[in-house]
Structure formats: C-alpha cells, structure tokens
Amino acid sequence: MRVSLFRPVTPLMVQYAHYHRDRRNIATHLLGIPLIFLSIGVLLLGPSWTVAGHELTLAWCVWALTSLWYLSRGDLLLGGATVLVNGALIAVAHQVPPWTAAWGVPVWQAGLGLFAIGWVFQFVGHYFEGRKPAFVDDLVGLLVGPMFVVGELLMGVGLLPKMRRDIERQAGPSR
C-alpha cells in the first residue's frame, strides 16, 4: 500500500494503524516518536537568524512546515493538537544546549543520543507487533507518526470517536 503525501487525515491514520495494532507497540511509540521529534529539533538548532528581535532556528522552520501539513489534512482538532505537541517539543529542544554544556556533552551528540533512543523504542515496539515500521513501505509514515501518537492520546480520552471507528473498522482493533 502506498500513501500519498496529500491524502486526508483518516486514510493516513488508517494506513499507519495497519502497522500499529499491538498495544505494546503503540505504547513504545508514545515514547519513541516524541524523542525522535525532539532529537530532530535538537539537531536543527543551528543555523539561526534574528527575525524581529527573535531567534529563528532551522528547527522552528521545520516545525512551521510540518505544522502547515498537519493543519491541512482535514481535522483541525488532531492537526492543531499535533502542532501544539510538536511545538512544545521544539521549545524543549531549544533548552537542551544549556543542559549539554553543563554535562560537557556537545549538543549534536545529545541530539544523536535522543534520536537513537527514540528509534530503539520504535524497533522494540515493532518486534512486539511482528511487523515492519510503516515508513518502510512509504516515507510519509515518518510524518504521520507524530499525528498518530497525538491521535491515540486524543482517542484515549474519548475524542475523535469517528476516526477511532474508521481505524478499527479498516485496520482492526488494537490488541
């Protein structure tokens, strides 16, 4: 199955869910995907520019581009929540340099370490799932992952009921 970059949110989420039905896999993704997004933010802290008196980093530029994509998929609640969560992760990424300086670790090494730890969580989850990661079949899965994690949290508190029904009808219930 191939996923187009510009499909609406529900088909994207259903496609991704086909690779993520084991609850242990979903749980590892709740840790792994935010760590990966955070690590990318850390790795993109430089270069930076001053715009209207504020520091603009490549991390914020990537966040803005991905935000436009999430907000344009057709579900404002899920897109907006994903943008907020990812924005919080990028804000935390900007706090990493003082921590790494205090520990005597270069920022890029901290970023790579977080990246590796995030992927370990991902691959452990897919071991439980018994299935390869979604991005292996379609790189769009790398963008859908953060939205899927936020969607799982929202569905877990009773929001997005139609999306949950669509996912369970088409990809099956989580197990």
Protein Blocks (a to p, Z undefined) as FASTA:
>chain_A
ZZdfkbcfklmmmmmmmmombfklmmmmmmmmmmmmmmmmmmmmpccddeehiacdfklm
mmmmmmmmmmmnopaklmmmmmmmmmmmmmmmmmmmmmmmmnopafklmmmmmmmmmmmm
mmmmmmmnopacfklmomklmmmmmmmmmmmmmmmnopaklmmmmmmmmnopaZZ
